[in-house]
Amino acid sequence: MKTAQTIMKTILIYRYRVTDDYSLGQCFIRHESGITDYIGATLERGWKDNQNNISCVPKGTYELRLERSPKFRKDLWELYGVPNRAECKFHAANYWNQLNGCIALGVKHRDINGDRVPDITSSRPIMKKFHEAMRGTEATVIIRDL
């Protein structure tokens, strides 16, 4: 719940390529002041009719909360209100098949492992940047396919 001291931000994800296997996009943070900062590239699984663990997050607007992840043993940002889904988080990953309905952030899309499928580079540093930018805030996530 927003208090007088709570800072509100909007996370904007614009996906420009969605295939059966992977989804590529860009992530921005819009501050209350209206200033928008580029965070990095996004990587998700492809669109599989919103099936749990194998589909990217459907386009839409979601609440974002910082939650403790037992699996990752750290605090991660999680999307709430995703229809018929839970545990859709932002976390570090390099390949689409490391994601089970979650979103990875990184520097850029590049085929790292030579399989002709775009991966994402430098995910951990960008996730650290994202957590620092989000410290002490509440947020909404808006996902759009271009």
Secondary structure, 3 states (H helix, E strand, C coil): CCCCCCEEEEEEEEEEEECCCEEEEEEEEEECCCCEEEEEEEEEECCCCCCCCCCCCCCEEEEEEEEEECCCCEEEEEEECCCCCCCEEECCCCCHHHCCCCEEEECCEECCCCCCCCEECCHHHHHHHHHHHHCCEEEEEEEEEC
